[in-house]
Structure formats: structure tokens, C-alpha cells
Amino acid sequence: MSITVTHTNSAAPIHPGLLGATAVRVLRQLRADPRTLVMMLMIPTVMMTLLYFMFDDLPGGAARFDQFATPVLGIMPFVTMFLVTSIAMLRERGSGTLERLLTTPISRLDLLGGYGLAFSLTAAAQAIVACAVTVGLLGLTVEGSIWLVGLVAVLSGTLGVGLGLLCSAFANSEFQAVQFMPAVVIPQLFVCGLFVPRAQLPGWMEAISDVLPLTYAVDALKEVAAHPAPTGALWRDVAVIVAWVIVALALAAATLRRRTE
């Protein structure tokens, strides 16, 4: 097996025109694949509906649903976009599309930025649909603004996009891309504070959770759920998520390969 690595200058300045053209191309590809598009838009909504009926007949079910549904609204876009993005980039490499693009004046930052923008817009649509159904039909109540819930959910999906693009650089097949799920995503689910408050975790697990990005998405959503006005802790968590997105995209650009044989 031989691997060809691109020598395109990853430090080249971003060209908005090239970045936008890449985003438009990816969005057109998504539109041409309605099954994938429906899956991305509907799976979080279906999961939230199942969560609602899981608690519906239990004592205090509404309060329990509110407790779990708010952070899950951030987790679902993260998981879905991580998987879809990593597989989509693998397909681009495997088909030779990526190699052809990198022979043009486009830089790796333009290319990855275009992918990030396209999938982030998809994550935004996904989060809007999920929030609308969860609040409007399933009766989720939060102390803060539902728009802040949507904002954090979109950022969480964008985080999944960035990590998916990064992990795709280390996979040689779609099967390997899927294997990153239990390695990268599932451990974050266990220590992010969804099942057990982070303060009650063993010390070493709490230390791990402090450096994992999904923790801050869950913490931010808990802040919105518990406080009627935005708090300093919320904006701190949002800043950490944004920083993780930037770092993930920069590392993805630095490790981007033209093709895998």
C-alpha cells in the first residue's frame, strides 16, 4: 500500500470564492443523494421522539425528558455529522476527486473550509428541525432561550464535522472511518456528563472529560436549560467548542491526503 501526500501549501490564505465554490459543490452532491439528506435531517428527530416515549409513562417523566433531551439535542448532530463527514471525505479521496481538485489553485484550507461550511449548514438544518420538533411537538421546556439551544446544537454539529474531516485523514476505507466512532465518539458520550454528573466521576475520568470537546457542548446546553439568561460559563463553553472546531479543521488541512491506494 502506498500513500501519496499532497504538498499544497496549507498555510496559503483562504480565498472566499474557492471556498464558496467547494461548499456549493458539496451541497449539490448532498441534494443529489436524498436518502443521505433525509437520514441526516430526520434521525435526530426520530431519536428525540423515542426518548420522549421512553419517559412518557414514568413518574416525573416530563422532568426527566427535559433533563436528558436538552443535552441530547447537542449530541445527536455531533454524532451524525462526524460519521457522514468522515465517510464523505473518504469517498472523495477514493474516487480521485480530491486528487484532481488539489491540482488546481485551491488550497487545502479552501477545500476543508468549503467542506466544513457545507456540512455545517447541513448541521444547522438538522438542529433546527430537531429543536422545532422537540420543543413544538414534544413539549421540551428550558429556562433559557431555545435559540441558544439551537446555536449550541449547530456548533456541536460543526464540531462533529471538524473531527470527522480530521479522522478521515487517518482512514483508508469507509469501514475504517466507521471504526473511529467507538474510538473517538463513544468515550466522549460516557464522560461528558450525560449519564453521571462529571463531578461524581472518578478523578481520572473527570480529568479526561475536561479535555474532550463534547463535554463543553453538553455543559453549555445544561447552562441554557438551567438559567433564563446567558451565563459566563455558557460563553466559555461556546468559546471552547469554537476553538476545537478551528483546531480540528487546521489539523485536517495539515494532514489532508490526495488519495489512498
Secondary structure in CASP SS format (residue, H / E / C, confidence):
PFRMAT SS
TARGET T0000
AUTHOR 0000-0000-0000
METHOD secondary structure of the structure
MODEL  1
M C 1.00
S C 1.00
I E 1.00
T E 1.00
V E 1.00
T C 1.00
H C 1.00
T C 1.00
N C 1.00
S C 1.00
A C 1.00
A C 1.00
P C 1.00
I C 1.00
H C 1.00
P H 1.00
G H 1.00
L H 1.00
L H 1.00
G H 1.00
A H 1.00
T H 1.00
A H 1.00
V H 1.00
R H 1.00
V H 1.00
L H 1.00
R H 1.00
Q H 1.00
L H 1.00
R H 1.00
A C 1.00
D C 1.00
P H 1.00
R H 1.00
T H 1.00
L H 1.00
V H 1.00
M H 1.00
M H 1.00
L H 1.00
M H 1.00
I H 1.00
P H 1.00
T H 1.00
V H 1.00
M H 1.00
M H 1.00
T H 1.00
L H 1.00
L H 1.00
Y H 1.00
F H 1.00
M H 1.00
F H 1.00
D H 1.00
D C 1.00
L C 1.00
P C 1.00
G C 1.00
G H 1.00
A H 1.00
A H 1.00
R H 1.00
F H 1.00
D H 1.00
Q H 1.00
F H 1.00
A H 1.00
T H 1.00
P H 1.00
V H 1.00
L H 1.00
G H 1.00
I H 1.00
M H 1.00
P H 1.00
F H 1.00
V H 1.00
T H 1.00
M H 1.00
F H 1.00
L H 1.00
V H 1.00
T H 1.00
S H 1.00
I H 1.00
A H 1.00
M H 1.00
L H 1.00
R H 1.00
E H 1.00
R H 1.00
G H 1.00
S H 1.00
G C 1.00
T H 1.00
L H 1.00
E H 1.00
R H 1.00
L H 1.00
L C 1.00
T C 1.00
T C 1.00
P C 1.00
I C 1.00
S C 1.00
R H 1.00
L H 1.00
D H 1.00
L H 1.00
L H 1.00
G H 1.00
G H 1.00
Y H 1.00
G H 1.00
L H 1.00
A H 1.00
F H 1.00
S H 1.00
L H 1.00
T H 1.00
A H 1.00
A H 1.00
A H 1.00
Q H 1.00
A H 1.00
I H 1.00
V H 1.00
A H 1.00
C H 1.00
A H 1.00
V H 1.00
T H 1.00
V H 1.00
G H 1.00
L C 1.00
L C 1.00
G C 1.00
L C 1.00
T C 1.00
V C 1.00
E C 1.00
G C 1.00
S C 1.00
I H 1.00
W H 1.00
L H 1.00
V H 1.00
G H 1.00
L H 1.00
V H 1.00
A H 1.00
V H 1.00
L H 1.00
S H 1.00
G H 1.00
T H 1.00
L H 1.00
G H 1.00
V H 1.00
G H 1.00
L H 1.00
G H 1.00
L H 1.00
L H 1.00
C H 1.00
S H 1.00
A C 1.00
F C 1.00
A C 1.00
N C 1.00
S C 1.00
E H 1.00
F H 1.00
Q H 1.00
A H 1.00
V H 1.00
Q H 1.00
F H 1.00
M H 1.00
P H 1.00
A H 1.00
V H 1.00
V H 1.00
I H 1.00
P H 1.00
Q H 1.00
L H 1.00
F H 1.00
V H 1.00
C C 1.00
G C 1.00
L C 1.00
F C 1.00
V C 1.00
P C 1.00
R H 1.00
A H 1.00
Q H 1.00
L C 1.00
P C 1.00
G H 1.00
W H 1.00
M H 1.00
E H 1.00
A H 1.00
I H 1.00
S H 1.00
D H 1.00
V C 1.00
L C 1.00
P H 1.00
L H 1.00
T H 1.00
Y H 1.00
A H 1.00
V H 1.00
D H 1.00
A H 1.00
L H 1.00
K H 1.00
E H 1.00
V H 1.00
A H 1.00
A H 1.00
H C 1.00
P C 1.00
A C 1.00
P C 1.00
T C 1.00
G H 1.00
A H 1.00
L H 1.00
W H 1.00
R H 1.00
D H 1.00
V H 1.00
A H 1.00
V H 1.00
I H 1.00
V H 1.00
A H 1.00
W H 1.00
V H 1.00
I H 1.00
V H 1.00
A H 1.00
L H 1.00
A H 1.00
L H 1.00
A H 1.00
A H 1.00
A H 1.00
T H 1.00
L C 1.00
R E 1.00
R E 1.00
R E 1.00
T E 1.00
E C 1.00
END
